[in-house]
């Protein structure tokens, strides 16, 4: 009996040790193609900066959530005056920067005044253009007064460019970032990796991960073996190309296809005949076979169809892809009704595959309805000079990647040349509306006007292809803004 008890005790010891060994891990290696030029989101436009530090290291008054919604961050609440010009923010207390200094309203004033200063290096200075004054009411309260109402002001404060920094550390954030977030900066091995570790003194809900390494893998061919071997457990924007089926077959990995803020469109010069004729624009929209274009021109054929200028992951999105279904005969009839026959046009294409390959497909589709297309490949500098600035084009293909940029169609001198008083009125109302339910309604109206008016051919949303370990949860499916928010990421056992 004594011997049996000894064996049983040893067995239980082994089992208990084994159970501990299989506890959920708390480290993570994420792959990135591009290395950050530096680590200060308030001093550079590169998306790779925010992909490391947004919400993880640095926080703003608000933050953007996974479906593009505005959430509280360093501001626990706010009040908006009746005239829509004054925002009073109540700040979380007991918050410290990673260097131990206290966070308070003075830091908000310093950060925003730094962003709007004449000598600012902030890449998105326009986000703060309506700020008139910033007043410290008390250490936990700050009042921001605008020159005029701005409906998306809370959203703008959620960008990485609007994070709050300390006056003591702002000058050195490029190399040694100091924020208030749930992770702290540990190390940057240039050309190799950036490592963050858990902030034990974080003011909010603690994160599950103890350590996160952002590993730079610029060679796309190296991404696949890194994932298959387990050296990298997640690649939120995975450059796996034709290996997607091989990865899908590996049950250890999860393939997650989401959308980005990149609306890919066939832009038409609305100021130039015959594109100033709505029937011609409608005919072109009917001529486009969106599925064929997606299959041949989007990354891995994974583009998400769109029928207006809005990201499918956004809670205000309206599915308008059925507005102009592929219909060659209807396209021909509209062109005939418009008195347009044997039309010769140019299509200027910037370097990306979606434009070069997409141009070839679209040229063939337009030929079927009697529109002859001359394809003109351009380098980026030429495209910016000729198309975007010079407005010297008939058609072009481009992905617009700025978040919530449906307002570009209301800009009076924008390269597309589209003007619609009804659309402009909706955008003007959006600009002064802060109520979220009303904003969603207005966004829906704006999308429907564009879908019907067809100022461009709406093609697809650039896809976000994520690949990560099947036991990992909490990574974003979509990209409402460039970010790898790790605050909800954890391993399951």
C-alpha positions as CSV (number, residue, x, y, z in Angstrom):
1,X,0.0,0.0,0.0
2,X,2.8,2.4,0.9
3,X,4.5,1.7,-2.4
4,X,1.2,2.3,-4.3
5,X,0.7,5.6,-2.5
6,X,4.2,6.7,-3.4
7,X,3.6,5.9,-7.1
8,X,0.3,7.8,-6.9
9,X,1.9,10.8,-5.4
10,X,4.6,10.8,-8.0
11,X,2.0,10.5,-10.8
12,X,0.0,13.5,-9.3
13,X,3.2,15.5,-9.1
14,X,4.0,14.8,-12.8
15,X,0.4,15.7,-13.8
16,X,0.4,18.9,-11.8
17,X,3.8,19.9,-13.3
18,X,2.5,19.1,-16.7
19,X,-0.6,21.2,-16.2
20,X,1.6,24.2,-15.2
21,X,3.7,23.6,-18.3
22,X,0.6,23.9,-20.5
23,X,-0.5,27.2,-19.0
24,X,-1.3,29.9,-21.6
25,X,1.8,31.7,-22.8
26,X,2.2,35.4,-22.3
27,X,4.7,36.4,-25.0
28,X,4.1,37.2,-28.7
29,X,6.1,37.8,-31.8
30,X,4.3,39.7,-34.6
31,X,5.7,40.1,-38.1
32,X,6.0,43.5,-39.9
33,X,7.2,44.1,-43.5
34,X,8.2,47.8,-43.0
35,X,10.3,49.1,-40.1
36,X,9.3,52.3,-38.3
37,X,11.5,55.2,-39.2
38,X,11.2,56.2,-35.6
39,X,8.7,55.7,-32.7
40,X,7.0,59.1,-32.3
41,X,3.5,59.1,-33.8
42,X,3.3,62.9,-33.4
43,X,6.2,63.5,-35.7
44,X,5.8,61.2,-38.8
45,X,3.3,60.0,-41.3
46,X,4.6,56.4,-41.6
47,X,1.9,53.9,-40.8
48,X,4.5,51.6,-39.3
49,X,4.9,53.9,-36.4
50,X,1.3,53.6,-35.3
51,X,1.4,49.8,-36.0
52,X,3.8,49.5,-33.1
53,X,2.9,52.2,-30.6
54,X,-0.8,53.1,-31.0
55,X,-2.7,52.4,-27.8
56,X,0.1,50.0,-26.8
57,X,2.6,52.7,-25.8
58,X,0.8,56.0,-26.4
59,X,-2.8,57.0,-25.7
60,X,-4.9,60.0,-26.7
61,X,-8.0,61.6,-25.1
62,X,-10.0,59.2,-27.3
63,X,-9.2,56.1,-29.3
64,X,-10.5,54.4,-32.4
65,X,-12.0,51.0,-31.9
66,X,-11.9,48.0,-34.2
67,X,-15.0,49.1,-36.2
68,X,-14.0,52.7,-36.4
69,X,-16.0,53.8,-33.4
70,X,-14.8,56.5,-31.0
71,X,-14.0,55.2,-27.5
72,X,-12.8,57.0,-24.3
73,X,-9.1,56.7,-23.5
74,X,-7.3,59.2,-21.2
75,X,-10.5,61.2,-21.1
76,X,-13.1,59.2,-19.1
77,X,-15.9,61.5,-20.3
78,X,-16.7,64.7,-22.0
79,X,-19.4,67.3,-22.5
80,X,-20.1,69.3,-25.6
81,X,-21.6,72.8,-25.5
82,X,-24.9,73.5,-27.3
83,X,-23.1,75.5,-30.0
84,X,-20.8,72.5,-30.6
85,X,-17.7,74.6,-30.1
86,X,-16.6,73.8,-26.6
87,X,-15.5,70.3,-25.4
88,X,-14.9,69.8,-21.7
89,X,-12.9,66.6,-21.0
90,X,-12.8,64.9,-17.6
91,X,-9.5,63.0,-17.4
92,X,-8.6,59.8,-15.6
93,X,-6.7,60.4,-12.4
94,X,-3.8,58.4,-11.1
95,X,-2.2,58.1,-14.5
96,X,1.5,58.1,-14.9
97,X,3.9,58.2,-17.9
98,X,6.3,55.4,-18.2
99,X,9.1,57.6,-16.7
100,X,7.1,58.0,-13.5
101,X,5.9,61.6,-14.1
102,X,2.2,62.4,-13.4
103,X,-0.2,62.8,-16.3
104,X,-2.7,65.7,-16.0
105,X,-4.5,68.4,-18.0
106,X,-1.2,70.4,-18.5
107,X,0.1,67.5,-20.6
108,X,-3.0,67.7,-22.8
109,X,-2.5,71.4,-23.3
110,X,1.2,70.9,-24.0
111,X,0.5,68.1,-26.5
112,X,-2.2,69.8,-28.5
113,X,-0.5,73.2,-28.6
114,X,2.6,71.5,-29.8
115,X,0.6,69.9,-32.6
116,X,-0.8,73.2,-33.8
117,X,2.3,75.3,-33.4
118,X,3.6,77.1,-36.5
119,X,6.8,75.0,-36.4
120,X,5.0,71.7,-35.7
121,X,6.4,68.5,-37.2
122,X,3.0,66.8,-36.8
123,X,2.1,65.0,-40.1
124,X,-1.6,65.6,-39.6
125,X,-1.7,69.3,-38.5
126,X,-5.0,69.7,-40.3
127,X,-6.7,67.5,-37.7
128,X,-6.3,70.3,-35.2
129,X,-6.9,73.3,-37.4
130,X,-10.2,74.2,-35.8
131,X,-8.7,74.4,-32.2
132,X,-8.9,78.0,-30.9
133,X,-8.0,77.7,-27.3
134,X,-7.0,75.0,-24.8
135,X,-7.6,75.8,-21.1
136,X,-6.7,73.9,-18.0
137,X,-9.7,74.0,-15.6
138,X,-8.0,71.9,-13.0
139,X,-5.5,68.9,-13.1
140,X,-8.3,66.5,-14.2
141,X,-10.3,68.8,-16.5
142,X,-9.4,70.5,-19.8
143,X,-11.6,72.7,-22.0
144,X,-11.0,72.9,-25.7
145,X,-12.8,75.6,-27.7
146,X,-13.0,75.4,-31.5
147,X,-13.2,78.2,-34.0
148,X,-16.3,76.5,-35.4
149,X,-18.2,73.3,-34.8
150,X,-16.4,70.1,-36.1
151,X,-18.5,67.0,-36.0
152,X,-15.5,64.6,-36.3
153,X,-13.4,66.3,-33.6
154,X,-13.6,63.4,-31.2
155,X,-12.6,61.0,-34.0
156,X,-9.7,63.3,-34.9
157,X,-8.5,63.2,-31.3
158,X,-8.3,59.4,-31.6
159,X,-5.7,59.4,-34.4
160,X,-2.1,58.4,-33.5
161,X,-1.0,61.9,-34.3
162,X,-3.1,63.2,-31.4
163,X,-1.7,61.1,-28.6
164,X,-0.7,62.8,-25.4
165,X,3.0,63.1,-24.6
166,X,4.9,64.5,-21.6
167,X,6.9,67.7,-21.9
168,X,9.7,66.0,-20.1
169,X,10.1,63.2,-22.7
170,X,8.6,64.6,-25.9
171,X,12.0,65.5,-27.4
172,X,13.3,62.0,-27.2
173,X,10.2,59.9,-28.1
174,X,11.6,59.1,-31.5
175,X,14.2,56.8,-30.0
176,X,13.0,56.2,-26.5
177,X,9.2,56.5,-26.5
178,X,7.5,57.4,-23.2
179,X,3.7,57.2,-23.1
180,X,0.9,56.2,-20.7
181,X,-0.1,53.0,-22.3
182,X,-0.3,49.4,-21.0
183,X,3.1,48.5,-22.5
184,X,6.5,50.1,-22.1
185,X,9.3,50.4,-24.6
186,X,12.1,47.9,-23.9
187,X,14.4,47.7,-26.9
188,X,14.9,48.5,-30.6
189,X,17.3,46.3,-32.5
190,X,17.6,48.3,-35.7
191,X,16.6,46.3,-38.8
192,X,15.5,43.4,-36.6
193,X,12.8,44.0,-34.0
194,X,11.1,46.4,-31.5
195,X,10.2,44.9,-28.1
196,X,7.6,46.1,-25.7
197,X,6.9,44.8,-22.2
198,X,3.9,45.0,-19.9
199,X,3.6,48.2,-17.9
200,X,3.0,47.0,-14.3
201,X,1.9,50.5,-13.2
202,X,-0.8,50.9,-15.9
203,X,-3.8,53.0,-14.8
204,X,-6.4,50.9,-16.7
205,X,-7.2,47.3,-17.3
206,X,-4.0,45.3,-17.4
207,X,-3.0,43.4,-20.6
208,X,-2.5,39.7,-20.8
209,X,0.8,39.8,-22.6
210,X,4.0,40.2,-20.7
211,X,6.1,40.8,-23.8
212,X,5.5,41.7,-27.5
213,X,8.1,41.7,-30.1
214,X,7.5,43.3,-33.5
215,X,9.9,41.5,-35.8
216,X,10.8,43.1,-39.1
217,X,10.6,40.7,-42.0
218,X,11.0,42.9,-45.2
219,X,11.4,39.8,-47.4
220,X,7.9,38.6,-48.1
221,X,9.3,35.2,-49.0
222,X,10.5,34.8,-45.4
223,X,7.1,35.5,-43.9
224,X,5.6,32.1,-44.8
225,X,8.4,29.9,-43.3
226,X,8.4,32.2,-40.2
227,X,4.7,31.6,-39.7
228,X,4.8,27.8,-40.4
229,X,7.8,27.3,-38.1
230,X,6.2,29.2,-35.3
231,X,9.0,31.7,-35.0
232,X,6.4,34.4,-35.7
233,X,3.0,33.7,-34.1
234,X,1.1,36.6,-35.9
235,X,1.4,38.6,-39.1
236,X,-1.5,41.1,-38.9
237,X,-0.7,42.3,-42.5
238,X,0.7,39.1,-44.0
239,X,2.5,39.3,-47.3
240,X,1.9,35.6,-48.1
241,X,0.7,35.9,-51.7
242,X,0.2,32.6,-53.5
243,X,1.0,30.7,-50.3
244,X,-2.4,31.5,-48.8
245,X,-3.8,28.1,-49.6
246,X,-0.8,26.3,-48.0
247,X,-1.4,28.4,-44.9
248,X,-5.1,27.7,-44.8
249,X,-4.4,24.0,-44.8
250,X,-2.3,24.3,-41.6
251,X,-4.8,23.9,-38.7
252,X,-2.3,25.5,-36.3
253,X,-2.9,28.8,-38.1
254,X,-5.9,31.1,-38.6
255,X,-6.4,33.2,-41.8
256,X,-8.5,36.3,-41.1
257,X,-9.5,38.4,-44.1
258,X,-10.7,41.9,-43.2
259,X,-10.9,45.3,-44.8
260,X,-8.8,48.5,-44.6
261,X,-9.5,52.1,-45.2
262,X,-8.3,51.8,-48.8
263,X,-11.2,52.5,-51.2
264,X,-9.9,51.4,-54.7
265,X,-11.7,53.4,-57.4
266,X,-11.7,54.1,-61.1
267,X,-11.6,57.9,-60.9
268,X,-13.2,59.9,-63.7
269,X,-12.4,63.5,-64.6
270,X,-15.9,65.0,-63.9
271,X,-14.9,68.4,-65.2
272,X,-14.1,67.0,-68.6
273,X,-16.5,65.8,-71.3
274,X,-18.0,63.3,-71.6
275,X,-17.5,62.4,-67.9
276,X,-19.5,65.5,-66.9
277,X,-22.5,63.5,-68.2
278,X,-24.0,61.3,-65.5
279,X,-25.3,58.8,-68.0
280,X,-21.7,58.2,-69.3
281,X,-20.4,57.7,-65.8
282,X,-23.3,55.3,-65.1
283,X,-22.5,53.4,-68.3
284,X,-18.9,53.0,-67.2
285,X,-20.1,51.7,-63.8
286,X,-22.4,49.1,-65.5
287,X,-19.5,48.0,-67.8
288,X,-17.2,47.2,-64.8
289,X,-17.2,43.6,-63.7
290,X,-16.2,44.1,-60.1
291,X,-15.6,40.4,-59.4
292,X,-13.3,40.0,-62.4
293,X,-11.3,43.1,-61.3
294,X,-11.0,41.9,-57.7
295,X,-9.9,38.4,-58.8
296,X,-7.2,39.8,-61.1
297,X,-6.1,43.0,-59.4
298,X,-6.5,42.8,-55.6
299,X,-4.0,41.0,-53.3
300,X,-4.8,37.3,-53.6
301,X,-8.2,38.2,-55.1
302,X,-9.3,39.1,-51.6
303,X,-10.6,42.6,-52.2
304,X,-14.0,43.4,-50.7
305,X,-16.6,44.8,-53.2
306,X,-17.8,48.4,-52.5
307,X,-20.6,50.4,-54.1
308,X,-19.7,53.8,-52.6
309,X,-16.7,55.5,-50.9
310,X,-16.9,53.9,-47.4
311,X,-15.2,51.1,-45.6
312,X,-17.3,47.9,-45.1
313,X,-16.1,47.4,-41.5
314,X,-17.4,50.8,-40.4
315,X,-20.7,50.7,-38.4
316,X,-22.1,53.4,-40.7
317,X,-21.5,51.4,-43.9
318,X,-24.3,50.8,-46.3
319,X,-24.0,48.0,-48.9
320,X,-24.6,49.7,-52.2
321,X,-22.8,47.2,-54.4
322,X,-26.0,46.4,-56.2
323,X,-26.5,49.9,-57.5
324,X,-24.7,49.2,-60.8
325,X,-24.4,45.5,-61.4
326,X,-22.3,44.3,-64.3
327,X,-24.6,44.8,-67.4
328,X,-22.9,45.3,-70.8
329,X,-26.2,45.9,-72.7
330,X,-27.4,48.5,-70.2
331,X,-24.0,50.3,-70.5
332,X,-24.3,50.4,-74.3
333,X,-27.8,51.7,-74.1
334,X,-26.8,54.5,-71.7
335,X,-23.9,55.5,-74.0
336,X,-26.2,55.6,-77.0
337,X,-28.8,57.7,-75.1
338,X,-26.0,60.1,-74.2
339,X,-25.0,60.3,-77.8
340,X,-21.5,58.9,-77.1
341,X,-20.1,56.4,-79.7
342,X,-16.6,55.1,-80.3
343,X,-15.2,57.0,-77.3
344,X,-11.4,57.2,-77.0
345,X,-10.0,57.8,-73.5
346,X,-6.7,57.5,-71.6
347,X,-6.3,55.6,-68.3
348,X,-3.3,56.7,-66.3
349,X,-2.0,54.0,-63.9
350,X,0.3,54.5,-60.8
351,X,2.8,51.7,-60.0
352,X,0.8,49.3,-57.7
353,X,-0.5,46.0,-59.0
354,X,-4.1,47.0,-58.3
355,X,-3.7,49.9,-60.8
356,X,-1.5,48.3,-63.4
357,X,-3.3,44.9,-63.6
358,X,-6.6,46.6,-62.9
359,X,-6.1,48.9,-65.8
360,X,-5.6,46.0,-68.2
361,X,-8.8,44.3,-67.0
362,X,-10.9,47.5,-67.0
363,X,-9.6,48.4,-70.5
364,X,-10.9,45.1,-71.8
365,X,-14.2,45.5,-70.1
366,X,-14.8,49.0,-71.4
367,X,-13.9,47.9,-74.9
368,X,-16.9,45.6,-74.8
369,X,-19.2,48.7,-74.6
370,X,-17.4,50.7,-77.2
371,X,-14.9,52.7,-75.1
372,X,-11.3,52.4,-76.4
373,X,-8.8,52.8,-73.6
374,X,-5.1,53.8,-74.0
375,X,-3.2,52.6,-71.0
376,X,-0.5,55.0,-69.7
377,X,1.7,53.7,-66.8
378,X,3.1,56.4,-64.6
379,X,5.6,56.5,-61.7
380,X,4.3,58.0,-58.4
381,X,5.9,61.4,-59.0
382,X,4.4,61.6,-62.5
383,X,0.9,60.5,-61.2
384,X,1.0,63.2,-58.5
385,X,2.1,65.8,-60.9
386,X,-0.2,65.0,-63.8
387,X,-3.3,63.5,-62.2
388,X,-3.6,64.6,-58.6
389,X,-2.2,68.1,-59.0
390,X,-2.5,68.9,-62.7
391,X,-5.9,67.1,-63.2
392,X,-4.6,66.1,-66.6
393,X,-6.4,62.8,-67.0
394,X,-9.5,61.0,-68.3
395,X,-9.5,57.9,-66.1
396,X,-7.1,56.7,-63.4
397,X,-7.1,53.9,-60.7
398,X,-6.1,54.7,-57.2
399,X,-6.7,53.5,-53.6
400,X,-7.7,56.3,-51.2
401,X,-6.4,55.1,-47.8
402,X,-7.2,58.0,-45.4
403,X,-9.8,57.1,-42.8
404,X,-13.4,58.3,-43.2
405,X,-12.5,60.4,-46.3
406,X,-15.9,60.5,-48.0
407,X,-15.7,64.3,-47.7
408,X,-13.1,64.4,-50.6
409,X,-16.1,64.6,-53.0
410,X,-17.1,67.9,-51.5
411,X,-13.7,69.6,-51.9
412,X,-14.1,72.3,-54.5
413,X,-10.7,71.8,-56.2
414,X,-10.2,68.1,-55.7
415,X,-8.7,66.2,-58.7
416,X,-11.9,64.2,-59.5
417,X,-13.8,67.5,-60.2
418,X,-17.1,66.3,-58.8
419,X,-19.6,68.8,-57.4
420,X,-23.1,68.1,-56.1
421,X,-24.8,70.7,-53.9
422,X,-27.0,68.0,-52.2
423,X,-23.9,66.0,-51.3
424,X,-22.1,69.1,-50.1
425,X,-25.0,69.9,-47.8
426,X,-24.8,66.5,-46.2
427,X,-21.1,66.9,-45.6
428,X,-21.6,70.4,-44.2
429,X,-24.2,68.9,-41.7
430,X,-21.8,66.1,-40.8
431,X,-19.1,68.7,-40.0
432,X,-21.3,70.3,-37.3
433,X,-23.0,67.1,-36.0
434,X,-21.7,65.3,-33.0
435,X,-24.6,63.0,-32.2
436,X,-23.4,59.5,-33.3
437,X,-26.8,58.2,-34.4
438,X,-27.3,61.3,-36.6
439,X,-23.8,61.0,-38.0
440,X,-24.5,57.4,-39.1
441,X,-27.7,58.6,-40.8
442,X,-25.8,61.4,-42.6
443,X,-23.0,59.0,-43.6
444,X,-25.7,56.7,-45.1
445,X,-27.1,59.6,-47.1
446,X,-23.7,60.6,-48.4
447,X,-22.9,57.1,-49.5
448,X,-26.2,56.8,-51.4
449,X,-25.8,60.1,-53.2
450,X,-22.3,59.0,-54.4
451,X,-23.5,55.5,-55.4
452,X,-26.3,56.9,-57.6
453,X,-24.2,59.8,-59.1
454,X,-21.3,57.5,-60.0
455,X,-18.6,60.2,-60.0
456,X,-16.1,57.3,-60.0
457,X,-16.3,53.6,-60.6
458,X,-16.3,52.0,-57.1
459,X,-14.3,48.8,-57.2
460,X,-13.1,47.3,-54.0
461,X,-11.7,47.9,-50.5
462,X,-8.1,46.9,-50.1
463,X,-8.0,43.7,-48.1
464,X,-6.3,43.1,-44.8
465,X,-4.9,39.6,-44.7
466,X,-4.0,38.5,-41.2
467,X,-2.5,35.2,-40.3
468,X,-1.9,34.2,-36.7
469,X,-1.8,31.2,-34.4
470,X,-5.2,29.6,-33.9
471,X,-4.8,29.8,-30.1
472,X,-4.4,33.6,-30.3
473,X,-7.4,35.9,-29.9
474,X,-8.0,39.7,-29.7
475,X,-6.1,40.9,-32.8
476,X,-8.1,43.3,-35.1
477,X,-9.8,41.7,-38.1
478,X,-10.0,45.1,-39.9
479,X,-7.8,48.2,-40.1
480,X,-9.9,51.3,-39.3
481,X,-6.6,53.0,-38.6
482,X,-3.1,51.7,-38.9
483,X,-2.7,49.8,-35.6
484,X,-1.9,46.5,-33.9
485,X,-3.9,47.1,-30.7
486,X,-2.6,44.5,-28.2
487,X,-4.8,45.5,-25.3
488,X,-7.2,42.6,-25.7
489,X,-4.8,40.0,-27.1
490,X,-4.3,36.8,-25.2
491,X,-3.5,33.1,-25.7
492,X,-6.1,30.5,-25.1
493,X,-4.9,27.2,-23.5
